[in-house]
């Protein structure tokens, strides 16, 4: 009899979400990862679990479910929720039309349009001319991804009995045999969550989905004077990029204006997200550049474009850059995720957009229900 019911290859947020869903069903789970600790997209992001603005249908539905699971899990895992909600501050007339159109969709439940003064109650340093019309969403939560992912893994190991094998590379998957560089593991079923590793397990199956990689640049900014963000902040550029907004017909005039007046930002895939860490510093980003093998270099010009939008939206004179880093994630031009089925007992799961933290718990639940039947 196999030692484990389920083996999960990959300990990023997508892998951890699958392990959690299986463990809640009473399954014996092992998580295998080639690194000593989480080192990829799962710890290089905002920790911004985003519901509002996700693409209509499947993505938005998964984000709602994932947010609910995050909410029920953070206290158990000792993960602090640093912020709740989101203010999308807009300064263009065309943006208000997009906000109004979005508010007429089912995805806007609980969201409202707020005034400049109301927006500044959430983020006092918002520039008045940058928040002429703002969208407020209560649905988002923000965790510190660099600590949240290790804390989640510790919770799964210590409280749910999941086994973790670190520094271990999976070389072959044929249940009940899972071959690794350190020996064979026995498991009845396997979920492979490779992130943006396209040349390892099931490379030929991944290639069929026309995937590439997205590289992004992010920064940590320290304000000169203390400031408190009750919510995360986005701007007009987000309305032109997040599909929940950008796909409404009323977004076309805004996108044309952005393409003209903020052409460099649009060409570099920039939209503004600002979240705050417990120490008062701000996580700021980001850009998007696509390549099969992105170069490892961060361009000052791209950071300047991100910070230019930051300064147009927020009044924080004297702010300084404390840290810079790159992230990469899997990307596809025609889908935001895929679940492939190499066999009845194996699933290959990849999020091909920058919403893994926002959707993974929902996807994990779906996959485990598929493997074992829907939970009662």
C-alpha positions as CSV (number, residue, x, y, z in Angstrom):
1,X,0.0,0.0,0.0
2,X,1.5,3.4,-0.9
3,X,2.7,5.5,2.0
4,X,0.9,8.6,0.8
5,X,-2.5,9.2,-0.8
6,X,-1.2,12.3,-2.6
7,X,2.2,13.7,-3.5
8,X,2.4,17.3,-4.5
9,X,5.5,18.4,-6.6
10,X,6.1,22.1,-5.9
11,X,5.8,24.1,-2.6
12,X,4.7,27.4,-4.0
13,X,1.3,28.7,-3.2
14,X,-0.3,26.5,-5.9
15,X,1.3,23.4,-4.4
16,X,0.5,24.4,-0.8
17,X,-3.1,25.0,-1.8
18,X,-3.5,21.5,-3.2
19,X,-1.8,20.0,-0.2
20,X,-4.2,21.9,2.1
21,X,-7.3,20.9,0.2
22,X,-6.2,17.2,0.4
23,X,-5.3,17.3,4.0
24,X,-8.7,18.8,4.9
25,X,-10.2,15.7,3.2
26,X,-8.1,13.5,5.6
27,X,-5.6,12.5,2.9
28,X,-1.9,11.6,3.7
29,X,0.1,14.2,1.8
30,X,3.7,14.7,1.0
31,X,5.0,18.0,-0.6
32,X,8.2,17.8,-2.6
33,X,10.2,20.8,-3.6
34,X,13.6,21.2,-5.2
35,X,14.5,24.3,-3.1
36,X,15.2,24.7,0.6
37,X,12.4,27.2,1.0
38,X,9.9,29.1,-1.2
39,X,12.0,31.2,-3.5
40,X,9.8,32.0,-6.6
41,X,6.7,34.0,-7.5
42,X,4.9,33.1,-4.3
43,X,7.3,35.2,-2.1
44,X,8.1,37.9,-4.7
45,X,4.7,39.4,-5.0
46,X,2.5,41.9,-3.1
47,X,0.7,39.4,-0.9
48,X,-2.4,41.1,-2.3
49,X,-5.2,38.6,-2.5
50,X,-7.2,40.3,-5.2
51,X,-10.9,39.6,-6.0
52,X,-12.2,42.9,-7.5
53,X,-10.9,43.3,-11.1
54,X,-10.2,39.7,-11.8
55,X,-11.6,38.5,-15.2
56,X,-15.3,37.7,-15.3
57,X,-16.3,34.1,-14.8
58,X,-13.8,31.4,-13.8
59,X,-11.0,33.7,-12.5
60,X,-13.3,35.9,-10.4
61,X,-15.1,32.9,-9.0
62,X,-11.9,31.2,-8.0
63,X,-10.6,34.4,-6.5
64,X,-13.7,34.8,-4.3
65,X,-13.3,31.2,-3.1
66,X,-9.6,31.5,-2.5
67,X,-10.1,34.7,-0.5
68,X,-12.6,32.9,1.7
69,X,-10.1,30.1,2.3
70,X,-7.3,32.6,3.1
71,X,-9.6,34.3,5.6
72,X,-10.4,31.1,7.4
73,X,-6.7,30.0,7.4
74,X,-4.7,33.1,8.4
75,X,-5.4,32.9,12.1
76,X,-4.8,29.2,12.3
77,X,-1.5,29.6,10.6
78,X,-0.4,32.7,12.5
79,X,-0.4,34.9,9.4
80,X,-1.1,38.6,9.9
81,X,-3.5,40.4,7.7
82,X,-1.8,43.7,7.2
83,X,-4.5,45.4,5.2
84,X,-8.1,44.8,4.1
85,X,-9.8,46.2,1.0
86,X,-8.6,48.2,-2.0
87,X,-9.0,51.8,-3.3
88,X,-8.6,52.3,-7.0
89,X,-8.0,56.0,-7.4
90,X,-8.6,57.5,-10.8
91,X,-7.9,60.9,-12.3
92,X,-9.3,60.6,-15.8
93,X,-12.9,61.2,-16.9
94,X,-12.8,58.1,-19.0
95,X,-11.9,56.1,-15.8
96,X,-15.1,57.1,-14.0
97,X,-17.1,55.7,-16.9
98,X,-15.3,52.4,-16.5
99,X,-15.9,52.4,-12.7
100,X,-19.6,53.1,-13.3
101,X,-19.8,50.3,-15.8
102,X,-18.0,47.8,-13.5
103,X,-20.4,48.7,-10.7
104,X,-23.3,47.5,-12.9
105,X,-21.8,44.0,-13.1
106,X,-22.3,41.1,-10.7
107,X,-18.6,41.3,-9.8
108,X,-19.2,44.7,-8.1
109,X,-21.2,43.3,-5.2
110,X,-20.2,45.2,-2.1
111,X,-18.1,47.7,-4.0
112,X,-18.9,51.4,-4.2
113,X,-17.7,54.6,-5.9
114,X,-16.3,57.0,-3.3
115,X,-15.3,60.7,-3.3
116,X,-11.8,62.1,-2.9
117,X,-12.3,62.8,0.8
118,X,-13.6,59.3,1.4
119,X,-10.7,57.8,-0.5
120,X,-8.3,59.8,1.7
121,X,-9.9,58.3,4.8
122,X,-8.4,55.0,3.6
123,X,-5.1,56.4,2.3
124,X,-4.5,60.0,3.6
125,X,-1.6,60.7,1.2
126,X,-3.7,60.2,-1.9
127,X,-3.3,63.3,-4.1
128,X,-6.6,65.1,-4.6
129,X,-6.2,65.3,-8.3
130,X,-5.4,61.6,-8.5
131,X,-8.6,60.4,-6.8
132,X,-11.4,62.4,-8.5
133,X,-13.4,59.2,-8.7
134,X,-12.4,56.1,-6.8
135,X,-13.6,52.6,-6.5
136,X,-13.6,51.0,-3.1
137,X,-13.7,47.2,-2.6
138,X,-13.9,45.5,0.8
139,X,-13.0,42.1,-0.6
140,X,-9.2,42.1,-0.7
141,X,-6.8,41.0,2.0
142,X,-3.1,41.6,2.1
143,X,-0.5,39.4,3.8
144,X,3.3,39.7,3.8
145,X,4.1,37.0,1.2
146,X,7.7,36.5,2.3
147,X,6.5,35.4,5.7
148,X,3.0,34.1,4.9
149,X,4.2,31.3,2.6
150,X,6.6,29.8,5.2
151,X,4.0,30.2,7.9
152,X,1.4,28.4,5.8
153,X,3.9,25.6,5.1
154,X,4.6,25.3,8.8
155,X,0.9,25.2,9.6
156,X,0.4,22.4,7.1
157,X,3.3,20.4,8.5
158,X,2.7,20.9,12.2
159,X,-1.1,21.0,12.4
160,X,-2.3,18.9,9.5
161,X,0.5,16.4,9.4
162,X,1.7,17.0,5.9
163,X,5.2,15.8,5.2
164,X,7.7,18.2,3.4
165,X,10.7,17.0,1.5
166,X,12.9,20.0,0.6
167,X,16.0,20.1,-1.6
168,X,14.5,17.1,-3.5
169,X,14.0,17.0,-7.2
170,X,11.2,14.9,-8.7
171,X,12.5,13.2,-11.8
172,X,9.6,10.9,-12.8
173,X,5.9,10.6,-12.0
174,X,4.1,7.3,-12.6
175,X,1.9,6.5,-9.5
176,X,2.3,4.8,-7.3
177,X,6.0,5.5,-8.0
178,X,7.3,9.0,-7.7
179,X,11.0,9.0,-8.5
180,X,13.2,11.7,-7.0
181,X,16.9,12.3,-7.0
182,X,17.0,11.0,-3.5
183,X,14.9,7.8,-4.0
184,X,11.4,6.6,-4.7
185,X,8.3,7.8,-2.9
186,X,5.0,5.9,-3.1
187,X,1.7,7.8,-3.6
188,X,-1.6,6.9,-5.1
189,X,-2.0,10.3,-6.9
190,X,0.2,13.2,-7.8
191,X,-0.4,16.9,-8.4
192,X,2.5,18.6,-10.3
193,X,2.7,22.4,-9.7
194,X,5.8,23.5,-11.6
195,X,5.3,27.3,-11.6
196,X,7.3,28.6,-14.6
197,X,9.6,25.5,-14.9
198,X,8.7,24.3,-18.4
199,X,11.5,21.9,-19.0
200,X,11.1,19.5,-16.2
201,X,8.2,17.2,-15.6
202,X,5.7,16.9,-18.5
203,X,7.5,19.4,-20.6
204,X,5.9,18.3,-23.8
205,X,2.4,18.7,-22.2
206,X,3.2,22.2,-20.9
207,X,4.5,23.2,-24.4
208,X,1.1,22.5,-25.9
209,X,-0.4,25.4,-23.9
210,X,1.8,28.0,-25.6
211,X,3.3,29.3,-22.3
212,X,6.0,31.8,-21.8
213,X,7.4,33.7,-18.9
214,X,6.5,37.2,-17.5
215,X,9.2,39.2,-15.8
216,X,8.2,41.9,-13.4
217,X,10.1,44.6,-11.5
218,X,9.1,45.6,-7.9
219,X,10.4,48.0,-5.3
220,X,10.2,48.6,-1.6
221,X,9.8,52.4,-0.8
222,X,10.2,54.0,2.6
223,X,8.3,57.2,3.2
224,X,10.2,60.1,4.8
225,X,7.3,60.6,7.3
226,X,5.1,57.8,8.8
227,X,1.9,57.1,6.8
228,X,-0.8,54.6,7.3
229,X,-2.5,52.7,4.4
230,X,-5.8,51.1,5.5
231,X,-6.1,49.5,2.1
232,X,-4.1,48.7,-0.9
233,X,-4.0,51.3,-3.7
234,X,-4.3,51.0,-7.5
235,X,-4.7,53.6,-10.3
236,X,-6.1,54.3,-13.7
237,X,-3.5,51.9,-15.3
238,X,-5.1,49.1,-13.4
239,X,-8.5,49.8,-15.0
240,X,-6.8,49.4,-18.4
241,X,-5.1,46.1,-17.5
242,X,-7.2,44.1,-15.0
243,X,-9.7,42.2,-17.2
244,X,-12.6,42.7,-14.8
245,X,-12.5,46.4,-15.7
246,X,-10.7,46.4,-19.1
247,X,-13.1,44.0,-20.7
248,X,-16.2,46.2,-20.3
249,X,-17.0,48.2,-23.5
250,X,-16.7,51.5,-21.6
251,X,-13.0,50.8,-21.1
252,X,-12.1,51.4,-24.8
253,X,-11.9,55.2,-24.6
254,X,-9.7,54.9,-21.4
255,X,-7.4,52.4,-23.0
256,X,-6.9,54.7,-26.0
257,X,-6.1,57.6,-23.7
258,X,-3.7,55.5,-21.7
259,X,-2.0,54.3,-24.9
260,X,-1.4,58.0,-25.9
261,X,-0.7,59.8,-22.6
262,X,1.0,56.9,-20.7
263,X,2.4,55.1,-23.7
264,X,5.7,54.1,-22.1
265,X,3.9,52.7,-19.1
266,X,1.5,50.7,-21.3
267,X,4.4,49.5,-23.5
268,X,6.2,48.2,-20.4
269,X,3.0,46.6,-18.9
270,X,3.0,48.9,-15.9
271,X,0.1,49.3,-13.6
272,X,0.3,50.6,-10.1
273,X,-0.2,48.6,-6.9
274,X,0.9,49.9,-3.6
275,X,0.6,47.9,-0.4
276,X,2.1,48.5,3.0
277,X,4.2,46.3,5.3
278,X,4.0,46.2,9.0
279,X,7.2,48.3,9.3
280,X,5.6,51.1,7.4
281,X,7.4,50.5,4.1
282,X,5.5,50.3,0.9
283,X,5.6,47.5,-1.7
284,X,5.3,49.1,-5.1
285,X,5.0,47.7,-8.6
286,X,4.9,46.5,-11.2
287,X,5.9,46.0,-14.8
288,X,5.4,43.1,-17.3
289,X,7.8,41.9,-19.9
290,X,7.4,38.6,-21.7
291,X,10.0,36.2,-23.0
292,X,10.8,32.5,-23.0
293,X,13.9,33.2,-21.0
294,X,13.7,36.7,-19.4
295,X,17.0,38.4,-18.8
296,X,17.9,38.8,-15.1
297,X,18.4,42.5,-15.2
298,X,16.2,45.3,-13.8
299,X,16.1,48.5,-15.8
300,X,16.2,51.9,-14.0
301,X,14.0,53.3,-16.7
302,X,11.3,50.8,-15.9
303,X,11.5,51.6,-12.2
304,X,11.3,55.3,-13.0
305,X,8.1,54.7,-14.9
306,X,6.6,52.8,-11.9
307,X,7.7,55.5,-9.5
308,X,6.4,58.2,-11.8
309,X,2.9,56.8,-11.5
310,X,3.4,56.3,-7.8
311,X,4.2,60.0,-7.4
312,X,1.3,61.1,-9.6
313,X,-1.0,59.2,-7.2
314,X,0.6,59.6,-3.8
315,X,2.0,62.7,-2.1
316,X,5.1,61.3,-0.3
317,X,8.0,63.7,-0.8
318,X,11.4,62.4,0.2
319,X,10.4,58.8,-0.3
320,X,13.5,56.5,-0.8
321,X,13.9,53.2,-2.5
322,X,15.0,50.6,0.1
323,X,14.9,47.4,-2.1
324,X,14.4,46.2,-5.6
325,X,13.8,42.7,-7.0
326,X,12.5,40.7,-10.0
327,X,9.8,38.2,-10.2
328,X,8.8,35.7,-12.9
329,X,5.7,33.7,-13.5
330,X,4.2,31.5,-16.2
331,X,2.1,33.3,-18.8
332,X,-0.2,32.4,-21.6
333,X,-1.8,34.7,-24.2
334,X,-5.1,32.8,-24.2
335,X,-5.8,31.5,-20.7
336,X,-5.1,32.4,-17.1
337,X,-4.6,28.8,-16.0
338,X,-4.7,25.2,-17.1
339,X,-5.1,21.8,-15.4
340,X,-3.8,19.0,-17.6
341,X,-4.5,15.3,-17.0
342,X,-1.5,13.1,-17.9
343,X,-3.4,10.1,-16.4
344,X,-6.3,9.3,-14.1
345,X,-4.1,9.8,-11.0
346,X,-2.0,12.7,-12.1
347,X,-2.8,16.4,-12.5
348,X,-0.6,19.1,-13.9
349,X,-1.7,22.5,-12.6
350,X,-0.2,25.9,-13.8
351,X,-1.5,29.4,-13.2
352,X,-0.5,31.3,-16.4
353,X,-1.2,34.9,-15.0
354,X,-0.1,36.9,-12.0
355,X,-3.0,35.8,-9.8
356,X,-1.7,32.6,-8.2
357,X,-1.9,34.0,-4.6
358,X,-5.4,35.2,-5.4
359,X,-6.8,32.0,-6.9
360,X,-4.7,29.0,-5.8
361,X,-6.8,27.9,-2.9
362,X,-9.9,27.7,-5.1
363,X,-8.0,25.8,-7.8
364,X,-6.6,23.4,-5.2
365,X,-10.1,22.6,-3.9
366,X,-11.3,22.0,-7.5
367,X,-8.4,19.6,-8.3
368,X,-8.8,17.6,-5.2
369,X,-12.6,17.3,-5.8
370,X,-11.8,16.1,-9.3
371,X,-9.4,13.4,-8.0
372,X,-11.4,12.2,-5.0
373,X,-15.0,13.3,-5.7
374,X,-16.7,16.4,-4.3
375,X,-16.6,16.8,-0.6
376,X,-19.9,16.0,1.2
